[in-house]
């Protein structure tokens, strides 16, 4: 085994370690085809990291694509009978690389839970996300958001769809002044605009941010989401996961697909997120599935940048 590990790339060694972690946690390995019908990606293009997809025509005339995403394939090709289905994967996807801006075969490792997703399931997935980061680099951060808090605040002030989309973009950029400008343009008072801007400024360790969330709980729905976020952080603390957790509402995924908890993982030496995940009940509903879902992916290609940084040090 040591000889095999010695000839592996950094990405392969990390993926091997992560898969062992997920298997010890009771997840089953999932294997899939390299190809999917192109229609799957056209129908869910907003869910993809990039709309660029490599396509080709099969011998029967059907338009196929080299898969740019794993989650969509798992949802499409599985049936959950009872309880929750827990799977992990190590797969190559085909998409435009951030570094080269050209198509590359990129390795991903990750896991998905489909079915009866409970608070305990969410806590387990977040704990495995944090352990994944620990396996890659001890200097890391896991940033956690709750999209129902974000959407609840915007809905409470009746923000229109176009302005809502603008605010989400600015929120993702942590651009407080731009968020305020859009809110005021929509006719909100200065006090109301300031409350929406708290989604930008409320950032940091849970013990700092969670007590301050009460001011955002202007509706029962938001209050319930705040209570859920607090319970999840407490659940992680009970598992010994307290450090290097950040509450950050700039972690916003497409709310047509995502809901509830969303998160990103970062390691020292890599400027971009190396891990991304969340709950995606909206995606399942769009694909005519009754189950709930949560999962995450680790972008193994980013590890080459981490190794490069270590080599230059």
Phi, psi and omega in degrees: 000318180298322179296322179294315180297327184295329182265359178282153172286168178301320179297317182293319178296317180295317180297319178300315180296318181293318180298322177296321177300312182292323180293321177296332180277002176096014179270144181260143181291135179245131177244147183215167178286157175287340188246152170218161173295136183301330182302328180302321183277329176296318183289340184231037187296330181290341180281339185280151175297322180220145177282349181288120183226136177277122183241159174203160181262126179287171182296337179267008178089359181281137180276118181247167179222144168290129192294126176266359186208148181261320185303315181301320180293319180297315180297315183296322192256010180238154175235123179262120184270304181221149176067220182235135176267125182243116181229153172234165182210157166225104188225155172265136174242164186236106182207174180286124179285141178297326184284315186261344183061024176229164180295137176219156171273115188242137180273137173233145169234146181181190180211160179220142172239124180234140177125231182275080181280116181253177176300324179295323178297315180298316179298317179299315181296317178296321179296321178289328175297315179294319178295327177298315178297319179298324179294326184278315183199130181294335178269098185211168176221140171246114182262126186241135176232166172231109187292336178289334173290314180299307182293326179296318179295316180294322179290325182299330180256014173055045177289130180293163186299316182294314179293324178300315179298319178298314182297320180297321177297312181293326177296318177297334178270357185058038183261089184298316183296322179291321176299316180296319181298317179293318180299316179293323177297330179280001176093009178286153176287167179299322180294317179294318178298320179297324180293318177296323179294342177296338175296335177275314189276339176282095186212136175142197182297147182306319182296339177272318189275317188302316178298331182280350183289345181303326182292339178274345186280067184274353176225159177300327180294317178293319179301321179294320179293321177298316179298322179294317179298317178299317181295323180292318177297320177297321178296321177294320179298323178295335177270004180087010181259097183236325186272155176061030170255136181230134170270124187212107182279003172281351174283091183236119174261171180299116186284357170288339183245318188261155176208170173060223185286133172229150184205158176222148179241139181231147173234153181298134178098350178238115185291331181267161176296137180259350181217140180212140180192182178162181176275140184223053179298326180296322178295316179298318179297318180297328179268016175061042175248143182269348185285169168259165182208149173207147178187181176205161177233143173253125184272096188293335181295335178293339181294333178296326177291323178295316178296324179295318178298319180295321180293329181277345182288000000 
